[in-house]
Amino acid sequence: MRTLVAAGVGVGLMRDDLAHQAQAAGELNFFGDHKATTRLVFAYDEGRAGDQAIQVVLGMLADIWNIEAPGAVSSAAASRELSP
């Protein structure tokens, strides 16, 4: 997102820390001192519901968002599975 905004491709919503970092680097400008609260949804193709990568991400999001994610791989299990 930061790269696209800095390149002049468009506008966007960014995390506060990243926006301030980019502004300090002279890459972009932002409007006022406004902050927005938003709800996020992680969306994926229904056909990939059993994909291990999707299950790992669901497990991580469940940990971060403190929600239940039936069938998701927990972050601890994902670390074990993804380690060489």
C-alpha positions as CSV (number, residue, x, y, z in Angstrom):
1,M,0.0,0.0,0.0
2,R,2.7,2.4,1.0
3,T,4.6,1.9,-2.3
4,L,1.4,2.5,-4.3
5,V,0.5,5.7,-2.5
6,A,4.0,7.0,-2.7
7,A,4.1,6.2,-6.4
8,G,1.0,8.4,-6.9
9,V,-1.1,5.4,-8.0
10,G,-3.8,6.3,-5.6
11,V,-4.8,6.9,-2.0
12,G,-5.3,4.4,0.8
13,L,-5.8,3.7,4.5
14,M,-2.6,2.7,6.3
15,R,-1.6,1.7,9.8
16,D,-0.8,4.8,11.8
17,D,2.9,3.9,12.4
18,L,3.6,3.1,8.8
19,A,1.9,6.4,7.6
20,H,4.0,8.5,10.0
21,Q,7.1,6.6,9.0
22,A,6.4,7.2,5.3
23,Q,5.6,10.9,5.9
24,A,8.8,11.4,7.8
25,A,10.7,9.9,4.9
26,G,9.0,12.4,2.6
27,E,7.1,9.7,0.6
28,L,3.6,10.8,1.2
29,N,1.3,13.2,3.0
30,F,-1.9,12.5,5.0
31,F,-5.0,14.4,5.8
32,G,-5.1,16.0,9.3
33,D,-4.7,14.2,12.5
34,H,-7.6,11.8,12.0
35,K,-7.8,8.2,12.9
36,A,-10.4,5.7,11.8
37,T,-11.5,2.5,13.5
38,T,-12.5,-0.3,11.2
39,R,-13.5,-3.9,11.2
40,L,-11.5,-6.3,9.2
41,V,-12.5,-9.6,7.5
42,F,-10.1,-12.1,6.2
43,A,-11.6,-13.4,3.0
44,Y,-10.4,-16.4,0.9
45,D,-11.7,-18.6,-1.9
46,E,-14.0,-21.3,-0.6
47,G,-12.2,-23.9,-2.7
48,R,-9.0,-23.2,-0.6
49,A,-10.7,-23.8,2.8
50,G,-8.6,-27.0,3.3
51,D,-5.3,-25.4,2.0
52,Q,-2.6,-25.6,4.7
53,A,-1.5,-22.0,4.1
54,I,-5.0,-20.8,4.6
55,Q,-5.4,-22.9,7.8
56,V,-2.1,-21.5,9.2
57,V,-3.2,-17.9,8.5
58,L,-6.6,-18.6,10.1
59,G,-4.8,-20.0,13.2
60,M,-2.7,-16.9,13.5
61,L,-5.6,-14.6,13.1
62,A,-7.6,-16.6,15.7
63,D,-4.7,-16.0,18.1
64,I,-4.4,-12.3,17.3
65,W,-8.1,-11.6,17.3
66,N,-8.7,-14.0,20.2
67,I,-11.5,-15.9,18.4
68,E,-12.3,-19.5,17.8
69,A,-11.3,-20.9,14.3
70,P,-12.4,-24.5,14.1
71,G,-10.0,-26.6,12.0
72,A,-7.4,-23.8,11.9
73,V,-3.7,-24.7,12.6
74,S,-2.5,-22.9,15.8
75,S,0.5,-20.7,15.5
76,A,2.5,-23.1,17.7
77,A,1.7,-26.0,15.5
78,A,2.3,-23.9,12.4
79,S,5.8,-23.0,13.7
80,R,6.6,-26.7,14.1
81,E,5.2,-27.6,10.7
82,L,6.9,-24.8,8.8
83,S,10.4,-25.2,10.5
84,P,13.0,-27.1,8.4
